[in-house]
Amino acid sequence: MAITGKQLNGRLVTVYTEAFRRMVIEEYLGGGVSKMSLLRKYDIKIKSGIQRWMKLYGYTDKAFFPCTFRVKYAHALVRKMNTQKASKQQLEEKVRELEGQLQQEKLRSEAYQRIIEKAEKELQVPIRKKPASR
């Protein structure tokens, strides 16, 4: 698959066929194998060879991030989404609680108003401050 022995500027250079290159790319994109392990397995001397070949033949690297990073990132995303859901539920619960408290305070305020009105009628003494007074 690889043709060796081509002379370039007085040096022996390894030349890889298109079929070999595509096979390596397909193996990489198949998953479970890193670029470095493929470089070692097939004794490919060019460190960025697979990436260059992918660009040359129009392949897109679906594994842009290292596998461990993708897994950690995915877990972080799930945790963030769960936190957002939890916080949304907490906020809705807090809103219900505050609405209940507001309702209680409205009732208390109405009760105080009625008590004051009744006291003013029975005692015939103005309890509330008049708006024009200082």
C-alpha positions as YAML, in Angstrom:
chain: A
units: angstrom
residues:
- id: 1
  name: MET
  ca: [0.00, 0.00, 0.00]
- id: 2
  name: ALA
  ca: [2.83, 2.38, 0.74]
- id: 3
  name: ILE
  ca: [5.50, 2.85, -1.89]
- id: 4
  name: THR
  ca: [8.92, 3.49, -0.42]
- id: 5
  name: GLY
  ca: [12.17, 4.36, -2.08]
- id: 6
  name: LYS
  ca: [11.35, 7.52, -3.97]
- id: 7
  name: GLN
  ca: [14.31, 9.91, -4.01]
- id: 8
  name: LEU
  ca: [13.64, 13.54, -3.19]
- id: 9
  name: ASN
  ca: [16.60, 15.94, -2.79]
- id: 10
  name: GLY
  ca: [18.90, 12.99, -2.16]
- id: 11
  name: ARG
  ca: [16.71, 11.52, 0.59]
- id: 12
  name: LEU
  ca: [14.66, 8.35, 0.59]
- id: 13
  name: VAL
  ca: [10.97, 9.35, 0.95]
- id: 14
  name: THR
  ca: [7.94, 7.19, 1.73]
- id: 15
  name: VAL
  ca: [5.03, 7.74, -0.64]
- id: 16
  name: TYR
  ca: [1.57, 6.51, 0.29]
- id: 17
  name: THR
  ca: [-1.03, 5.51, -2.27]
- id: 18
  name: GLU
  ca: [-4.46, 7.12, -2.32]
- id: 19
  name: ALA
  ca: [-6.07, 3.77, -1.45]
- id: 20
  name: PHE
  ca: [-3.84, 3.43, 1.63]
- id: 21
  name: ARG
  ca: [-4.56, 7.00, 2.69]
- id: 22
  name: ARG
  ca: [-8.31, 6.52, 2.34]
- id: 23
  name: MET
  ca: [-8.14, 3.24, 4.28]
- id: 24
  name: VAL
  ca: [-6.37, 4.98, 7.19]
- id: 25
  name: ILE
  ca: [-8.86, 7.86, 7.11]
- id: 26
  name: GLU
  ca: [-11.83, 5.46, 7.10]
- id: 27
  name: GLU
  ca: [-10.34, 3.56, 10.03]
- id: 28
  name: TYR
  ca: [-9.89, 6.81, 11.95]
- id: 29
  name: LEU
  ca: [-13.40, 8.06, 11.18]
- id: 30
  name: GLY
  ca: [-14.82, 4.64, 12.06]
- id: 31
  name: GLY
  ca: [-14.12, 5.57, 15.66]
- id: 32
  name: GLY
  ca: [-12.31, 4.07, 18.58]
- id: 33
  name: VAL
  ca: [-8.83, 4.76, 17.17]
- id: 34
  name: SER
  ca: [-6.78, 7.91, 17.66]
- id: 35
  name: LYS
  ca: [-4.68, 9.50, 14.95]
- id: 36
  name: MET
  ca: [-1.50, 8.87, 16.93]
- id: 37
  name: SER
  ca: [-2.23, 5.16, 17.29]
- id: 38
  name: LEU
  ca: [-2.82, 4.92, 13.53]
- id: 39
  name: LEU
  ca: [0.44, 6.76, 12.85]
- id: 40
  name: ARG
  ca: [2.26, 4.21, 15.02]
- id: 41
  name: LYS
  ca: [0.35, 1.22, 13.63]
- id: 42
  name: TYR
  ca: [1.15, 2.01, 9.99]
- id: 43
  name: ASP
  ca: [4.53, 3.65, 10.68]
- id: 44
  name: ILE
  ca: [3.45, 6.94, 9.12]
- id: 45
  name: LYS
  ca: [6.22, 9.50, 9.60]
- id: 46
  name: ILE
  ca: [4.17, 12.63, 8.99]
- id: 47
  name: LYS
  ca: [2.46, 13.66, 12.25]
- id: 48
  name: SER
  ca: [-0.24, 15.71, 10.55]
- id: 49
  name: GLY
  ca: [-0.51, 13.30, 7.65]
- id: 50
  name: ILE
  ca: [-4.00, 12.00, 8.42]
- id: 51
  name: GLN
  ca: [-5.33, 15.52, 8.88]
- id: 52
  name: ARG
  ca: [-3.76, 16.65, 5.60]
- id: 53
  name: TRP
  ca: [-5.11, 13.63, 3.76]
- id: 54
  name: MET
  ca: [-8.59, 14.27, 5.13]
- id: 55
  name: LYS
  ca: [-8.44, 17.82, 3.87]
- id: 56
  name: LEU
  ca: [-7.04, 16.68, 0.51]
- id: 57
  name: TYR
  ca: [-9.83, 14.13, -0.07]
- id: 58
  name: GLY
  ca: [-12.66, 16.24, 1.38]
- id: 59
  name: TYR
  ca: [-13.31, 14.34, 4.61]
- id: 60
  name: THR
  ca: [-14.55, 16.26, 7.63]
- id: 61
  name: ASP
  ca: [-13.21, 15.43, 11.05]
- id: 62
  name: LYS
  ca: [-16.25, 14.64, 13.19]
- id: 63
  name: ALA
  ca: [-13.96, 14.04, 16.17]
- id: 64
  name: PHE
  ca: [-12.72, 17.62, 16.34]
- id: 65
  name: PHE
  ca: [-12.22, 17.47, 20.11]
- id: 66
  name: PRO
  ca: [-10.39, 14.64, 21.81]
- id: 67
  name: CYS
  ca: [-12.75, 11.86, 22.88]
- id: 68
  name: THR
  ca: [-12.33, 12.48, 26.61]
- id: 69
  name: PHE
  ca: [-13.05, 16.17, 26.13]
- id: 70
  name: ARG
  ca: [-16.22, 15.40, 24.16]
- id: 71
  name: VAL
  ca: [-17.45, 13.09, 26.90]
- id: 72
  name: LYS
  ca: [-16.69, 15.61, 29.65]
- id: 73
  name: TYR
  ca: [-18.25, 18.39, 27.59]
- id: 74
  name: ALA
  ca: [-21.38, 16.31, 26.98]
- id: 75
  name: HIS
  ca: [-21.68, 15.50, 30.69]
- id: 76
  name: ALA
  ca: [-21.21, 19.16, 31.56]
- id: 77
  name: LEU
  ca: [-23.91, 20.11, 29.07]
- id: 78
  name: VAL
  ca: [-26.33, 17.56, 30.54]
- id: 79
  name: ARG
  ca: [-25.57, 18.77, 34.06]
- id: 80
  name: LYS
  ca: [-26.13, 22.37, 32.97]
- id: 81
  name: MET
  ca: [-29.44, 21.46, 31.33]
- id: 82
  name: ASN
  ca: [-30.55, 19.55, 34.44]
- id: 83
  name: THR
  ca: [-29.50, 22.49, 36.61]
- id: 84
  name: GLN
  ca: [-31.45, 24.87, 34.40]
- id: 85
  name: LYS
  ca: [-34.50, 22.60, 34.59]
- id: 86
  name: ALA
  ca: [-34.10, 22.34, 38.35]
- id: 87
  name: SER
  ca: [-33.63, 26.08, 38.70]
- id: 88
  name: LYS
  ca: [-36.67, 26.69, 36.49]
- id: 89
  name: GLN
  ca: [-38.72, 24.39, 38.71]
- id: 90
  name: GLN
  ca: [-37.32, 26.11, 41.80]
- id: 91
  name: LEU
  ca: [-38.18, 29.51, 40.37]
- id: 92
  name: GLU
  ca: [-41.73, 28.42, 39.55]
- id: 93
  name: GLU
  ca: [-42.08, 27.05, 43.09]
- id: 94
  name: LYS
  ca: [-40.73, 30.31, 44.52]
- id: 95
  name: VAL
  ca: [-43.21, 32.32, 42.41]
- id: 96
  name: ARG
  ca: [-46.10, 30.20, 43.72]
- id: 97
  name: GLU
  ca: [-44.87, 30.68, 47.29]
- id: 98
  name: LEU
  ca: [-44.58, 34.46, 46.84]
- id: 99
  name: GLU
  ca: [-48.02, 34.67, 45.23]
- id: 100
  name: GLY
  ca: [-49.43, 32.86, 48.28]
- id: 101
  name: GLN
  ca: [-47.69, 35.27, 50.63]
- id: 102
  name: LEU
  ca: [-49.00, 38.22, 48.61]
- id: 103
  name: GLN
  ca: [-52.54, 36.87, 48.85]
- id: 104
  name: GLN
  ca: [-52.19, 36.50, 52.65]
- id: 105
  name: GLU
  ca: [-50.90, 40.06, 52.96]
- id: 106
  name: LYS
  ca: [-53.79, 41.40, 50.87]
- id: 107
  name: LEU
  ca: [-56.24, 39.64, 53.19]
- id: 108
  name: ARG
  ca: [-54.42, 40.97, 56.27]
- id: 109
  name: SER
  ca: [-54.45, 44.50, 54.83]
- id: 110
  name: GLU
  ca: [-58.19, 44.26, 54.12]
- id: 111
  name: ALA
  ca: [-58.80, 42.98, 57.66]
- id: 112
  name: TYR
  ca: [-56.87, 45.93, 59.15]
- id: 113
  name: GLN
  ca: [-58.84, 48.36, 56.97]
- id: 114
  name: ARG
  ca: [-62.14, 46.93, 58.23]
- id: 115
  name: ILE
  ca: [-60.98, 47.02, 61.87]
- id: 116
  name: ILE
  ca: [-59.97, 50.66, 61.50]
- id: 117
  name: GLU
  ca: [-63.27, 51.56, 59.83]
- id: 118
  name: LYS
  ca: [-65.24, 49.82, 62.60]
- id: 119
  name: ALA
  ca: [-63.17, 51.52, 65.34]
- id: 120
  name: GLU
  ca: [-63.67, 54.94, 63.74]
- id: 121
  name: LYS
  ca: [-67.45, 54.39, 63.59]
- id: 122
  name: GLU
  ca: [-67.79, 53.05, 67.12]
- id: 123
  name: LEU
  ca: [-65.37, 55.48, 68.80]
- id: 124
  name: GLN
  ca: [-66.13, 58.33, 66.44]
- id: 125
  name: VAL
  ca: [-62.45, 59.25, 66.40]
- id: 126
  name: PRO
  ca: [-60.50, 59.71, 63.15]
- id: 127
  name: ILE
  ca: [-57.71, 57.14, 63.24]
- id: 128
  name: ARG
  ca: [-56.36, 57.49, 59.73]
- id: 129
  name: LYS
  ca: [-54.24, 60.44, 58.83]
- id: 130
  name: LYS
  ca: [-55.92, 62.85, 56.46]
- id: 131
  name: PRO
  ca: [-54.11, 63.31, 53.15]
- id: 132
  name: ALA
  ca: [-53.82, 67.12, 53.51]
- id: 133
  name: SER
  ca: [-52.50, 67.06, 57.08]
- id: 134
  name: ARG
  ca: [-48.86, 67.37, 58.06]
...
